[in-house]
Amino acid sequence: MELTTRAAKRWARVVATVAGIISLCAVASCNAKESFSPSDLTFHDGFGSRKEDRRTYVLTGCCWIRGIRFGDPDQFVTNWINQHPQATAAPVSKMTLMSDELVYVLVKDGDTSLNVDLIRAGIYPGGAMADMVDNDDHLTEVMKKPELAFARKEFEKGRAETPQEHRPKRFILDEDYRRFLQQVIEAEKKARAEKRGVWSDAMREEREADGYR
């Protein structure tokens, strides 16, 4: 997807923030691989927390970037979890920011997925479900754009100073991750066709400013 001029500027702001954060990353001292009940989580502005757990949980791989969204995601999530008491949350990937560990989780109840339903309802565009590893790879590619040359040096400096163990890590098999993304693609097609949420005519200007067509 080609970025618009406004989107490129937005990415430049993100890059400047990320470059500063990367050099300050620290390893969190807990294991993020275990599945658990999503009913243990309390969400606020897209970030989930649970008692006696220092980690922060997210349902979108780029949630921390604060991309385009529709309505009240927290309320949608709370309602979904209440309607699926047998659901489980399984870690997909993680990254560290400062002293915080962000864990991207896939919440499922059988064949039903909260993450996919968020896309189908138009709460987020499908790209929001790309995990931390994908986003890190994408950011590297974005930094190659000529219009971001002014920020490239700081980004590369921060990347070079970041130990490998602090970089985003994926916990699930790549084939399982690709299978999940295919479900996301199908869900977005449906949301687009029905002009739901972020794909509604009312959000066209905001959507295009974020680089979505």
DRENMAR-879651 format. One line per 3 residues: their letters; for each residue x, y, z of N, C-alpha, C, CB. Coordinates in Angstrom, 1 decimal. Glycine has a CB too. Example, Ala and Ser with C-alpha at 12.3 -4.5 7.8 and 13.67 -1.06 7.14 Angstrom:
// DRENMAR-879651
as) 13.2 -5.7 7.8 12.3 -4.5 7.8 13.2 -3.3 7.8 11.3 -4.5 9.0 | 12.8 -2.2 7.1 13.7 -1.1 7.1 12.9 0.0 7.9 14.1 -0.6 5.7 $
// end
This chain:
// DRENMAR-879651
mel) 0.8 -1.2 0.0 0.0 0.0 0.0 0.9 1.2 0.0 -1.0 0.0 1.2 | 0.7 2.2 -0.9 1.4 3.4 -1.0 0.9 4.4 0.1 1.4 4.0 -2.4 | 1.8 5.0 0.8 1.4 6.0 1.8 1.1 7.3 1.2 2.4 6.1 2.9 $
ttr) 0.0 8.0 1.6 -0.3 9.3 1.2 0.7 10.3 1.9 -1.8 9.7 1.5 | 0.7 11.5 1.4 1.7 12.5 2.1 1.4 12.6 3.5 1.6 13.8 1.4 | 0.1 12.7 3.9 -0.3 12.9 5.3 0.1 11.6 6.1 -1.8 13.2 5.4 $
aak) -0.1 10.5 5.4 0.2 9.2 6.1 1.7 9.1 6.4 -0.3 8.0 5.3 | 2.5 9.6 5.4 3.9 9.6 5.5 4.4 10.4 6.7 4.6 10.0 4.2 | 3.8 11.6 6.8 4.1 12.5 7.9 3.8 11.8 9.3 3.4 13.8 7.8 $
rwa) 2.6 11.1 9.3 2.2 10.4 10.5 3.3 9.4 10.8 0.8 9.8 10.3 | 3.7 8.6 9.8 4.7 7.6 10.1 6.0 8.2 10.5 5.0 6.8 8.8 | 6.3 9.4 10.1 7.5 10.1 10.5 7.5 10.3 12.0 7.8 11.4 9.7 $
rvv) 6.3 10.8 12.5 6.1 11.0 13.9 6.3 9.7 14.7 4.8 11.7 14.2 | 5.7 8.7 14.2 5.8 7.4 14.8 7.2 6.9 14.9 4.9 6.3 14.1 | 7.9 7.1 13.8 9.3 6.6 13.7 10.2 7.4 14.7 9.9 6.8 12.3 $
atv) 10.0 8.7 14.9 10.7 9.5 15.8 10.5 9.0 17.2 10.4 10.9 15.7 | 9.2 8.6 17.5 8.9 8.1 18.9 9.6 6.7 19.1 7.4 8.0 19.0 | 9.4 5.9 18.1 9.9 4.5 18.2 11.4 4.5 18.3 9.5 3.7 17.0 $
agi) 12.1 5.4 17.6 13.6 5.4 17.6 14.0 5.7 19.0 14.1 6.4 16.6 | 13.3 6.6 19.7 13.7 7.0 21.1 13.4 5.9 22.0 13.0 8.2 21.5 | 12.3 5.2 21.8 11.9 4.1 22.7 12.8 2.9 22.6 10.5 3.7 22.4 $
isl) 13.2 2.5 21.4 13.9 1.3 21.2 15.2 1.3 22.0 14.3 1.2 19.7 | 15.9 2.4 22.0 17.2 2.4 22.7 17.0 2.3 24.2 17.9 3.7 22.4 | 15.7 2.4 24.7 15.5 2.4 26.2 14.9 1.0 26.6 14.6 3.5 26.6 $
cav) 14.7 0.1 25.7 14.0 -1.1 26.0 14.7 -1.9 27.0 13.8 -2.0 24.7 | 13.9 -2.6 27.9 14.5 -3.5 28.9 13.7 -4.8 28.9 14.5 -2.8 30.3 | 14.4 -5.9 29.3 13.7 -7.2 29.3 12.8 -7.3 30.5 14.8 -8.3 29.4 $
asc) 11.6 -7.7 30.3 10.6 -7.9 31.4 10.9 -9.2 32.0 9.1 -7.8 30.9 | 10.6 -9.4 33.2 11.0 -10.6 34.0 9.9 -11.6 34.1 11.6 -10.2 35.3 | 9.1 -11.8 33.1 8.0 -12.8 33.3 7.8 -13.5 31.9 6.7 -12.2 33.8 $
nak) 7.2 -14.7 32.0 6.9 -15.5 30.8 5.6 -15.1 30.2 6.9 -17.0 31.2 | 5.6 -14.8 28.9 4.4 -14.3 28.3 3.7 -15.4 27.4 4.7 -13.2 27.4 | 4.1 -16.7 27.5 3.6 -17.7 26.6 2.4 -18.4 27.1 4.7 -18.7 26.4 $
esf) 2.0 -18.3 28.3 0.8 -19.1 28.8 -0.5 -18.5 28.4 0.9 -19.1 30.3 | -1.5 -19.4 28.1 -2.8 -19.0 27.8 -3.6 -18.8 29.1 -3.5 -20.1 26.9 | -4.6 -18.0 29.0 -5.4 -17.7 30.1 -6.8 -17.2 29.7 -4.8 -16.6 31.0 $
sps) -7.7 -17.0 30.7 -9.1 -16.6 30.4 -9.1 -15.0 30.1 -10.1 -16.9 31.5 | -9.6 -14.6 29.0 -9.7 -13.1 28.8 -10.6 -12.4 29.8 -10.2 -12.9 27.4 | -11.4 -13.1 30.5 -12.2 -12.5 31.5 -11.4 -11.9 32.6 -13.3 -13.4 32.1 $
dlt) -10.1 -12.3 32.7 -9.2 -11.8 33.7 -8.7 -10.4 33.4 -8.0 -12.7 33.9 | -9.0 -10.0 32.1 -8.4 -8.7 31.6 -9.4 -7.6 31.8 -8.0 -8.8 30.2 | -8.9 -6.4 32.1 -9.7 -5.2 32.1 -9.1 -4.3 31.0 -9.7 -4.5 33.5 $
fhd) -9.9 -3.8 30.1 -9.4 -3.0 29.0 -9.7 -1.5 29.2 -10.0 -3.5 27.7 | -8.7 -0.7 28.8 -8.8 0.7 28.8 -8.1 1.3 27.6 -8.3 1.4 30.2 | -8.8 1.9 26.7 -8.3 2.5 25.5 -7.4 1.5 24.7 -7.4 3.7 25.9 $
gfg) -7.9 0.3 24.7 -7.3 -0.7 23.9 -6.2 -1.5 24.6 -6.7 -0.1 22.7 | -5.8 -1.2 25.8 -4.8 -1.9 26.5 -5.4 -2.7 27.7 -3.7 -0.9 27.1 | -5.0 -3.9 27.8 -5.6 -4.8 28.8 -4.6 -5.1 29.9 -6.0 -6.1 28.2 $
srk) -5.1 -5.2 31.1 -4.3 -5.5 32.3 -5.0 -6.5 33.2 -3.9 -4.2 33.1 | -4.3 -7.2 34.0 -4.9 -8.1 34.9 -4.1 -8.0 36.2 -4.9 -9.5 34.4 | -4.7 -8.4 37.3 -4.2 -8.3 38.6 -2.9 -9.1 38.8 -5.2 -8.7 39.7 $
edr) -1.9 -8.5 39.5 -0.6 -9.2 39.8 0.1 -9.6 38.5 -0.9 -10.4 40.7 | 0.0 -8.8 37.4 0.7 -9.1 36.2 1.2 -7.8 35.6 -0.3 -9.8 35.1 | 2.5 -7.7 35.5 3.1 -6.4 35.0 2.9 -6.2 33.5 4.5 -6.4 35.4 $
rty) 2.6 -7.2 32.8 2.5 -7.1 31.4 1.2 -6.3 30.9 2.5 -8.5 30.7 | 1.3 -5.8 29.7 0.1 -5.1 29.1 -0.3 -5.9 27.9 0.5 -3.6 28.7 | -1.6 -6.2 27.8 -2.1 -7.0 26.7 -2.8 -6.2 25.7 -3.0 -8.1 27.3 $
vlt) -2.6 -6.6 24.4 -3.3 -5.8 23.3 -3.9 -6.9 22.4 -2.3 -4.9 22.6 | -5.0 -6.4 21.7 -5.7 -7.3 20.7 -5.4 -6.9 19.3 -7.2 -7.1 21.0 | -4.5 -5.9 19.1 -4.1 -5.6 17.8 -2.5 -5.5 17.9 -4.7 -4.2 17.3 $
gcc) -1.9 -5.9 16.8 -0.4 -5.9 16.8 0.2 -4.6 16.8 0.1 -6.7 15.7 | -0.5 -3.5 16.4 0.0 -2.2 16.3 -0.8 -1.2 17.2 0.1 -1.6 14.9 | -1.5 -1.8 18.2 -2.4 -1.0 19.1 -1.6 0.2 19.7 -2.9 -1.9 20.2 $
wir) -0.4 0.0 20.0 0.4 1.0 20.7 0.7 2.2 19.8 1.7 0.5 21.2 | 0.5 2.0 18.5 0.7 3.2 17.6 -0.5 4.1 17.5 1.0 2.6 16.2 | -1.7 3.6 18.0 -2.9 4.3 18.0 -3.4 4.7 16.6 -2.7 5.6 18.8 $
gir) -3.7 3.7 15.8 -4.2 3.9 14.5 -5.7 4.2 14.5 -3.9 2.7 13.6 | -6.2 4.2 13.3 -7.7 4.5 13.1 -8.5 3.4 13.7 -8.0 4.6 11.6 | -9.6 3.8 14.3 -10.6 2.9 14.9 -12.0 3.5 14.8 -10.2 2.6 16.3 $
fgd) -13.0 2.7 15.1 -14.4 3.1 15.1 -15.1 2.8 16.4 -15.1 2.5 13.9 | -15.9 3.7 16.8 -16.7 3.5 18.0 -16.0 3.3 19.3 -17.6 2.3 17.8 | -16.4 2.4 20.1 -15.8 2.1 21.4 -15.3 0.7 21.4 -16.9 2.3 22.6 $
pdq) -14.0 0.5 21.0 -13.5 -0.8 21.0 -13.5 -1.6 22.4 -12.0 -0.8 20.6 | -13.3 -0.8 23.5 -13.3 -1.5 24.8 -14.7 -2.1 25.1 -12.9 -0.4 25.9 | -15.7 -1.3 24.7 -17.1 -1.9 25.0 -17.4 -3.1 24.1 -18.1 -0.8 24.7 $
fvt) -16.9 -3.1 22.9 -17.1 -4.2 22.0 -16.4 -5.4 22.6 -16.6 -3.9 20.6 | -15.2 -5.2 23.1 -14.4 -6.3 23.6 -15.0 -6.9 24.9 -13.0 -5.8 24.0 | -15.5 -6.0 25.8 -16.1 -6.4 27.0 -17.4 -7.2 26.7 -16.4 -5.2 27.9 $
nwi) -18.2 -6.7 25.8 -19.4 -7.5 25.5 -19.1 -8.8 24.9 -20.3 -6.6 24.4 | -18.1 -8.9 24.0 -17.7 -10.2 23.4 -17.3 -11.2 24.4 -16.6 -9.9 22.3 | -16.4 -10.7 25.3 -15.9 -11.6 26.3 -17.0 -12.1 27.2 -14.8 -10.9 27.2 $
nqh) -17.9 -11.3 27.6 -19.1 -11.7 28.4 -19.9 -12.7 27.7 -19.9 -10.4 28.8 | -20.0 -12.6 26.4 -20.8 -13.5 25.6 -20.1 -14.8 25.3 -21.3 -12.9 24.3 | -18.8 -14.9 25.6 -18.0 -16.1 25.3 -17.2 -16.5 26.6 -17.1 -15.9 24.1 $
pqa) -17.9 -17.0 27.6 -17.2 -17.3 28.9 -16.2 -18.4 28.8 -18.2 -17.7 29.9 | -16.2 -19.2 27.7 -15.2 -20.3 27.6 -14.0 -19.9 26.7 -15.9 -21.5 27.0 | -14.0 -18.7 26.3 -12.9 -18.2 25.5 -11.5 -18.2 26.2 -13.2 -16.8 25.0 $
taa) -10.5 -18.3 25.4 -9.1 -18.3 25.9 -8.3 -17.3 25.2 -8.5 -19.7 25.8 | -7.3 -16.7 25.9 -6.4 -15.8 25.3 -5.0 -16.4 25.1 -6.3 -14.4 26.1 | -4.5 -16.5 23.9 -3.2 -17.1 23.7 -2.3 -16.1 23.1 -3.4 -18.3 22.7 $
pvs) -1.1 -15.9 23.7 -0.1 -15.0 23.2 0.3 -15.3 21.8 1.1 -14.9 24.1 | 0.4 -14.2 20.9 0.9 -14.4 19.6 2.3 -13.8 19.4 -0.1 -13.6 18.6 | 2.5 -12.7 20.0 3.9 -12.1 20.0 4.0 -11.1 21.1 4.1 -11.4 18.6 $
kmt) 5.2 -10.6 21.3 5.4 -9.6 22.3 6.5 -8.6 21.9 5.8 -10.3 23.6 | 6.6 -7.5 22.6 7.7 -6.5 22.4 7.8 -5.8 23.7 7.4 -5.5 21.2 | 9.0 -5.2 24.0 9.2 -4.4 25.2 9.3 -2.9 24.8 10.4 -4.9 25.9 $
lms) 8.7 -2.1 25.6 8.8 -0.7 25.5 9.1 -0.1 26.9 7.4 0.0 24.9 | 10.3 0.5 27.0 10.7 1.0 28.3 10.8 -0.2 29.2 9.8 2.1 28.8 | 10.0 -0.1 30.3 10.0 -1.2 31.3 8.7 -2.1 31.1 10.0 -0.7 32.7 $
del) 7.9 -1.8 30.1 6.7 -2.5 29.9 6.8 -3.6 28.8 5.6 -1.5 29.4 | 6.2 -4.7 29.0 6.1 -5.8 28.0 4.7 -5.8 27.4 6.5 -7.1 28.7 | 4.6 -5.6 26.2 3.3 -5.6 25.5 3.2 -7.0 24.8 3.2 -4.5 24.4 $
vyv) 2.1 -7.6 25.2 1.8 -9.0 24.6 0.5 -8.9 23.8 1.6 -10.0 25.8 | 0.7 -9.3 22.5 -0.4 -9.4 21.6 -1.1 -10.8 21.7 0.1 -9.1 20.1 | -2.4 -10.8 22.0 -3.1 -12.0 22.3 -4.2 -12.3 21.2 -3.6 -12.1 23.7 $
lvk) -4.4 -13.5 20.9 -5.5 -14.0 20.1 -6.5 -14.6 21.0 -5.0 -15.0 19.0 | -7.7 -14.0 21.0 -8.8 -14.5 21.9 -9.8 -15.3 21.0 -9.5 -13.3 22.6 | -10.0 -16.6 21.4 -10.8 -17.5 20.6 -11.8 -18.3 21.5 -10.0 -18.4 19.8 $
dgd) -12.9 -18.6 20.9 -13.9 -19.5 21.5 -14.3 -20.4 20.4 -15.2 -18.7 22.1 | -13.6 -21.6 20.4 -13.8 -22.5 19.3 -13.3 -21.9 18.0 -15.3 -22.9 19.2 | -14.2 -21.9 17.0 -13.8 -21.3 15.7 -14.0 -19.8 15.6 -14.6 -22.0 14.6 $
tsl) -14.5 -19.2 16.7 -14.8 -17.8 16.8 -13.7 -17.0 17.4 -16.1 -17.5 17.5 | -13.3 -15.9 16.8 -12.2 -15.1 17.3 -12.6 -13.7 17.5 -11.0 -15.2 16.3 | -12.3 -13.2 18.7 -12.6 -11.8 19.0 -11.8 -10.9 18.1 -12.2 -11.5 20.5 $
nvd) -10.5 -11.2 17.8 -9.7 -10.3 17.0 -10.3 -10.2 15.6 -8.3 -10.9 16.9 | -10.8 -11.3 15.0 -11.4 -11.3 13.7 -12.7 -10.6 13.7 -11.5 -12.8 13.2 | -13.5 -10.8 14.8 -14.8 -10.1 14.9 -14.6 -8.6 15.0 -15.5 -10.6 16.1 $
lir) -13.5 -8.2 15.6 -13.2 -6.7 15.6 -13.1 -6.2 14.2 -12.0 -6.4 16.4 | -12.5 -6.9 13.3 -12.3 -6.5 11.9 -13.6 -6.6 11.2 -11.2 -7.4 11.3 | -14.3 -7.7 11.4 -15.6 -7.9 10.7 -16.6 -6.8 11.0 -16.2 -9.3 11.0 $
agi) -16.5 -6.3 12.2 -17.5 -5.2 12.7 -17.0 -3.9 12.2 -17.6 -5.3 14.2 | -15.8 -3.8 11.7 -15.3 -2.5 11.2 -14.7 -1.6 12.3 -16.3 -1.7 10.5 | -14.4 -2.3 13.5 -13.8 -1.5 14.6 -12.4 -1.1 14.2 -13.8 -2.4 15.9 $
ypg) -11.7 -1.9 13.6 -10.3 -1.6 13.1 -10.2 -2.1 11.6 -9.2 -2.3 14.0 | -9.2 -1.5 10.9 -8.9 -2.1 9.6 -8.1 -3.4 9.8 -8.2 -1.1 8.7 | -8.1 -4.2 8.8 -7.4 -5.5 8.9 -5.9 -5.4 9.2 -7.6 -6.3 7.7 $
gam) -5.3 -4.3 8.7 -3.9 -4.2 9.0 -3.5 -4.0 10.4 -3.4 -3.0 8.3 | -4.5 -3.7 11.3 -4.2 -3.6 12.7 -3.9 -4.9 13.3 -5.4 -3.0 13.4 | -4.2 -6.0 12.7 -3.9 -7.3 13.3 -2.6 -7.9 12.9 -5.0 -8.3 12.8 $
adm) -1.8 -7.2 12.1 -0.4 -7.6 11.9 0.3 -7.6 13.2 0.3 -6.7 10.8 | 1.1 -8.6 13.5 1.7 -8.6 14.8 2.9 -7.8 14.9 2.0 -10.1 15.2 | 3.6 -7.8 16.1 4.7 -6.9 16.4 5.9 -7.2 15.4 5.2 -7.1 17.8 $
vdn) 6.1 -8.5 15.1 7.2 -8.9 14.2 6.9 -8.3 12.8 7.3 -10.4 14.1 | 5.7 -8.4 12.3 5.3 -7.9 11.0 5.5 -6.3 11.0 3.9 -8.2 10.6 | 5.0 -5.7 12.1 5.1 -4.3 12.2 6.6 -3.8 12.2 4.4 -3.8 13.4 $
ddh) 7.4 -4.5 12.9 8.8 -4.2 13.0 9.5 -4.3 11.6 9.6 -5.1 13.9 | 9.1 -5.4 10.8 9.6 -5.5 9.5 9.1 -4.4 8.6 9.2 -6.9 8.9 | 7.8 -4.1 8.7 7.2 -3.0 7.9 7.9 -1.7 8.2 5.7 -3.0 8.2 $
lte) 8.1 -1.4 9.4 8.7 -0.1 9.8 10.1 0.0 9.1 8.9 0.0 11.3 | 10.8 -1.1 9.1 12.1 -1.1 8.4 12.0 -0.7 6.9 12.8 -2.5 8.6 | 11.0 -1.3 6.3 10.7 -1.0 4.9 10.3 0.5 4.7 9.7 -1.9 4.3 $
vmk) 9.4 0.9 5.6 8.9 2.3 5.5 10.1 3.3 5.6 7.9 2.6 6.6 | 11.1 3.0 6.5 12.2 3.9 6.7 13.1 4.0 5.4 13.0 3.4 7.8 | 12.9 3.2 4.4 13.6 3.3 3.2 13.0 4.3 2.2 13.7 1.9 2.5 $
kpe) 11.9 4.8 2.6 11.2 5.8 1.7 12.0 7.1 1.7 9.7 6.1 2.2 | 12.2 7.7 0.6 13.0 9.0 0.5 12.5 10.1 1.4 13.0 9.5 -0.9 | 11.1 10.2 1.5 10.6 11.3 2.4 10.9 11.2 3.8 9.1 11.4 2.1 $
laf) 11.4 10.0 4.2 11.7 9.8 5.6 13.2 9.7 5.9 11.1 8.5 6.1 | 14.0 10.2 4.9 15.4 10.1 5.0 15.9 10.9 6.3 16.1 10.7 3.8 | 15.2 12.0 6.6 15.6 12.8 7.7 15.6 12.1 9.1 14.8 14.1 7.8 $
ark) 14.7 11.0 9.2 14.6 10.3 10.4 15.3 8.9 10.4 13.1 10.0 10.7 | 15.9 8.6 9.2 16.5 7.3 9.1 17.7 7.1 10.0 16.9 7.0 7.6 | 18.5 8.1 10.1 19.7 7.9 10.9 19.4 7.6 12.4 20.6 9.2 10.8 $
efe) 18.5 8.3 12.9 18.1 8.1 14.3 17.5 6.7 14.5 17.2 9.2 14.8 | 16.7 6.3 13.5 16.1 5.0 13.6 17.1 3.9 13.6 15.1 4.8 12.4 | 18.0 4.0 12.6 19.1 3.0 12.5 20.0 3.0 13.7 19.9 3.2 11.3 $
kgr) 20.2 4.1 14.3 21.0 4.2 15.5 20.3 3.4 16.7 21.3 5.6 15.9 | 19.0 3.7 16.8 18.3 3.1 17.9 18.2 1.6 17.7 16.9 3.6 18.0 | 18.0 1.2 16.4 17.9 -0.3 16.1 19.3 -1.0 16.4 17.6 -0.5 14.6 $
aet) 20.4 -0.3 16.1 21.7 -0.9 16.3 22.0 -1.1 17.8 22.8 -0.1 15.6 | 21.4 -0.2 18.6 21.7 -0.2 20.0 20.7 -1.1 20.8 21.6 1.2 20.6 | 19.8 -1.7 20.1 18.8 -2.6 20.7 19.3 -4.1 20.6 17.4 -2.5 20.0 $
pqe) 19.5 -4.7 21.7 19.9 -6.1 21.7 18.9 -7.0 21.0 20.2 -6.6 23.2 | 19.3 -8.0 20.4 18.4 -8.9 19.6 17.3 -9.5 20.5 19.2 -10.1 19.0 | 17.6 -9.8 21.8 16.6 -10.4 22.6 15.5 -9.4 23.0 17.2 -10.9 23.9 $
hrp) 15.7 -8.1 22.7 14.7 -7.1 23.0 13.7 -6.8 21.9 15.3 -5.8 23.4 | 14.1 -7.4 20.7 13.3 -7.2 19.5 12.0 -8.0 19.6 14.1 -7.5 18.3 | 11.0 -7.6 18.8 9.7 -8.3 18.8 9.9 -9.8 18.6 8.8 -7.7 17.8 $
krf) 9.1 -10.6 19.3 9.2 -12.1 19.2 7.8 -12.7 18.9 9.9 -12.6 20.4 | 7.8 -13.7 18.0 6.5 -14.4 17.8 6.5 -15.7 18.5 6.3 -14.5 16.2 | 5.4 -16.1 19.1 5.3 -17.3 19.8 4.7 -18.5 19.0 4.5 -17.1 21.1 $
ild) 3.8 -18.1 18.1 3.1 -19.2 17.3 3.8 -19.5 16.0 1.6 -18.8 17.1 | 3.5 -20.7 15.4 4.1 -21.1 14.2 3.7 -20.1 13.1 3.6 -22.5 13.8 | 4.6 -19.8 12.1 4.3 -18.9 11.0 3.1 -19.4 10.2 5.5 -18.8 10.1 $
edy) 2.9 -20.7 10.1 1.7 -21.1 9.3 0.4 -20.8 10.0 1.9 -22.6 9.0 | 0.4 -20.9 11.4 -0.8 -20.6 12.1 -1.0 -19.1 12.1 -0.6 -21.1 13.6 | 0.0 -18.3 12.1 -0.1 -16.9 12.0 -0.7 -16.5 10.6 1.3 -16.2 12.2 $
rrf) -0.2 -17.1 9.6 -0.7 -16.8 8.2 -2.2 -17.2 8.1 0.2 -17.5 7.2 | -2.5 -18.3 8.7 -3.9 -18.8 8.7 -4.8 -17.8 9.4 -4.0 -20.2 9.4 | -4.4 -17.2 10.5 -5.1 -16.2 11.2 -5.3 -14.9 10.3 -4.4 -15.8 12.5 $
lqq) -4.2 -14.5 9.7 -4.3 -13.3 8.8 -5.2 -13.5 7.6 -2.9 -13.0 8.3 | -5.3 -14.8 7.1 -6.3 -15.0 6.1 -7.7 -14.8 6.5 -6.1 -16.4 5.5 | -8.0 -15.2 7.8 -9.3 -15.0 8.4 -9.6 -13.5 8.5 -9.4 -15.7 9.7 $
vie) -8.5 -12.7 8.9 -8.6 -11.3 9.0 -8.9 -10.7 7.6 -7.3 -10.7 9.6 | -8.3 -11.1 6.6 -8.5 -10.6 5.2 -9.9 -10.8 4.8 -7.5 -11.3 4.2 | -10.5 -12.0 5.1 -11.9 -12.3 4.7 -12.8 -11.4 5.5 -12.2 -13.8 4.9 $
aek) -12.5 -11.2 6.8 -13.4 -10.4 7.6 -13.4 -8.9 7.2 -12.9 -10.4 9.1 | -12.2 -8.4 6.7 -12.1 -7.0 6.2 -12.9 -6.9 4.9 -10.7 -6.6 6.0 | -12.9 -7.9 4.1 -13.6 -7.8 2.8 -15.1 -7.7 3.1 -13.4 -9.1 2.0 $
kar) -15.6 -8.4 4.1 -17.0 -8.3 4.5 -17.3 -6.9 5.0 -17.4 -9.4 5.5 | -16.5 -6.4 5.9 -16.7 -5.1 6.5 -16.7 -4.0 5.4 -15.6 -4.8 7.6 | -15.7 -4.1 4.5 -15.7 -3.1 3.4 -16.9 -3.2 2.5 -14.4 -3.4 2.5 $
aek) -17.4 -4.4 2.2 -18.5 -4.6 1.3 -19.8 -4.0 2.0 -18.8 -6.0 1.0 | -19.9 -4.1 3.3 -21.0 -3.6 4.0 -20.8 -2.2 4.6 -21.4 -4.6 5.1 | -19.7 -1.6 4.3 -19.4 -0.3 4.8 -19.6 -0.1 6.3 -20.2 0.8 4.1 $
rgv) -19.0 -1.1 7.0 -19.1 -1.0 8.4 -18.0 -0.2 9.1 -19.1 -2.5 9.0 | -18.3 0.5 10.1 -17.3 1.1 11.0 -16.3 2.0 10.2 -16.5 0.1 11.7 | -15.0 1.7 10.3 -14.0 2.5 9.6 -14.2 2.5 8.1 -12.6 1.9 10.0 $
wsd) -15.0 1.6 7.5 -15.2 1.6 6.1 -16.4 2.3 5.7 -15.2 0.2 5.6 | -17.1 3.0 6.6 -18.3 3.8 6.3 -17.9 5.1 5.6 -19.1 4.1 7.6 | -18.9 5.6 4.9 -18.6 6.9 4.2 -18.3 8.0 5.1 -19.9 7.3 3.3 $
amr) -18.8 7.9 6.3 -18.6 9.0 7.3 -17.1 9.1 7.7 -19.4 8.8 8.5 | -16.4 7.9 7.6 -15.0 7.9 8.0 -14.0 7.9 6.8 -14.7 6.7 8.9 | -14.5 8.3 5.7 -13.7 8.2 4.5 -12.4 9.1 4.6 -14.5 8.6 3.3 $
eer) -12.6 10.4 5.0 -11.5 11.3 5.1 -10.5 10.9 6.1 -12.0 12.7 5.5 | -10.9 10.4 7.3 -10.0 10.0 8.3 -9.3 8.7 7.8 -10.7 9.7 9.6 | -10.0 7.8 7.2 -9.4 6.6 6.7 -8.3 6.9 5.6 -10.5 5.7 6.0 $
ead) -8.6 7.8 4.7 -7.6 8.1 3.7 -6.4 8.8 4.2 -8.3 8.9 2.6 | -6.6 9.6 5.3 -5.5 10.3 5.9 -4.6 9.3 6.6 -6.0 11.3 6.9 | -5.1 8.2 7.0 -4.3 7.1 7.6 -3.7 6.2 6.6 -5.1 6.4 8.6 $
gyr) -3.9 6.5 5.3 -3.3 5.7 4.2 -4.1 4.5 3.7 -2.0 5.1 4.7 | -5.4 4.4 4.2 -6.3 3.4 3.7 -7.2 3.9 2.6 -7.2 2.8 4.9 | -7.4 3.1 1.6 -8.2 3.5 0.5 -9.5 2.6 0.4 -7.5 3.3 -0.9 $
// end
